[in-house]
């Protein structure tokens, strides 16, 4: 079982930055992949960014060059999503997830990000 707790959401003006954190209850190097989804009101949940256990990262086109996913190699239990140059369309609830082979996907409770114009 993996428990995930997100933090770092909030209200920011367009062009501003936020850093989301996802704290896992296990060593993240025992997790095959972690990342972030987001869901805006009235829209489907969409994948934002992923980082694998080998450190490979990938991003949705909408956030490339603005968002960066990373791991805290010292703590081994935290993944970050650095979000720069935020836009109103980035407003959503952001959910951390974790994948382990042959296990159902784990989800965090979500953190609200609101970007004002």
N, C-alpha and C positions, 0 to 999 in steps of 0.2 A: 504494500500500500504506500502511495506517495501523496503527501499533503502539500498543497501549494498555497502560498499566501502572497497576494499582490499588494503593493503600496506605491505611492508616488503620484497618483492621479490628482487632478485639480482643475482649476480654472486659470487659463492663460490667454493673453492677447495674441492675435495673429502675428506670426513672426517670432514668437517666443519659444522657449524650450521647456521640456519636462523630462525627467528620468524615472521610468517605472522600474520597480524591483519585483522579482519573483523569488521568494525564498522557499526552497524545497526541504522536505523532512528527511531526505536522504542525500548522500553524496551525488552530485549531479553527473559525475563521471560514470555512475552506474545507470544513468538514464540515456537511452539511445538518441533522443532528440527532445529539445524543449523549444518553446517559442511563444508567440503571441497571436491571438486572433482579436478582432474587434467587431462590435455590432452596433450600428447606428439605429436610431428609432425607425421602425418600418422597413428595415433592410435585413438581409441575411448576414449571418456571421461570416467574416472573410479573414483569410490568413494574411497576417502582416509580415512576420519574420520568423525564421527558424534557425537554430544552431544545433549541429549534431555533436555527438560525443567526441568526434575527431576535430571539432572546431570549425567545421564548414558552415557558413551562413548563407542564407538566401532571403530575398525580400520581394514583396509585392511591388509591381511597377509604380504604384501610386506613392510609395514611400522611399523608393531607392534614392540614394544620395542625400536623404534627409534624416532617416532613422538608422541607428546602429544597434545591433544586438551583440551582447558580449557576456562572458562568464567571469565571475570573480574567482580567479584561480587560487587565491589565498584562502577564501572561505569554503570553496568547493560546494556550496549549497545555494548560490544566488546567481540568477541570470538577470541582466539589465536590458532595458530598451531605452536608449537615448534618442529622444525625439527633438529635432531641431527644425527651425523654420515652420512651425506648426501653422496649419491652415484650418479655417472653419470646418471644412469637410473631414478633418481628422477627428471631429467630435464623435465620441462613441464610448461604449463600455469596453475596456480592454481586458481580455482574459488570457491568463497564462495557461499553457498546457504542457504535459510531459508524456512522452511515449516510451514504453518498454516493450520489447518483443514479447508477443504472446500475452500481453495484458491489455485491458481496456484503457483507452486514453484517460488521463487524469486532468482535471480542470481546477483552476482557482475560482474564487468567488467573484472576481471581476473588480475593476477599479474605473471610476468615471473620469474621462478626460473631456473637458469642454474648452473649445477655442472660440473666443469672441472676435468679431470682425472690427 
